[in-house]
Amino acid sequence: MEHDDAGVLYPTTMGRIASYYYLHYLTADLFYTRLTAESSVQDVLTILCASSEFDDLPVRHNEDQLNAELAAKVSFVLLRLSQCVRANSFSDQDQVGRGHADRGLSSH
């Protein structure tokens, strides 16, 4: 959120995107700080797997075994989720608002 001299609050562009797609604020910040025009496919996949939205997806019956078999056949290195970049760089939600304001995002 940003505010003007009169104290009126305005949503940031990233805030609007996060709201529209129901993204957790840490995921929105992760995307904003880590995704660039130069991001490789591996970078994008690593960032996506670090999104908190995937933390609670249940594994279906025998899916863990199938995933292990597929992982043994792929020709690239797979990262464990714990190796992915995590978004927990903020101690509280107040710092997120400050971070966006510091970047000068404005949508008004």
C-alpha positions, 0 to 999 in steps of 0.5 A, spaced: 500 500 500 502 507 498 499 513 501 499 520 498 500 527 503 493 527 505 493 519 508 489 516 502 491 509 501 492 506 494 494 499 492 500 497 489 500 494 482 503 488 485 498 488 491 492 488 485 496 482 482 496 478 488 489 480 490 486 478 483 490 471 483 489 470 491 497 470 492 500 470 499 503 476 500 510 473 501 509 469 494 507 476 491 514 479 494 518 473 492 515 474 484 517 481 485 524 481 488 526 474 484 523 474 477 527 478 472 527 479 464 533 475 465 530 469 469 532 462 466 527 457 466 530 453 471 530 460 475 523 461 474 521 453 476 525 454 482 521 461 484 515 457 483 516 451 487 518 456 493 511 459 492 507 458 499 501 456 495 504 449 494 506 448 501 499 444 503 498 440 496 497 433 498 500 427 495 495 422 491 495 415 492 502 412 490 504 419 487 510 419 491 513 413 488 511 415 481 515 421 482 521 418 484 521 413 478 520 419 474 526 423 477 530 417 476 529 418 469 530 425 467 536 428 465 537 435 469 538 436 476 532 436 481 532 440 487 528 438 493 523 443 495 528 445 501 533 447 497 528 452 493 529 460 495 524 461 501 520 467 501 521 468 509 525 474 509 520 479 512 519 478 520 512 481 519 507 484 514 509 491 516 515 490 512 512 488 506 508 494 505 515 498 507 518 494 501 513 496 496 513 503 498 521 503 498 521 501 490 516 506 488 510 502 486 504 506 484 498 505 481 494 511 482 
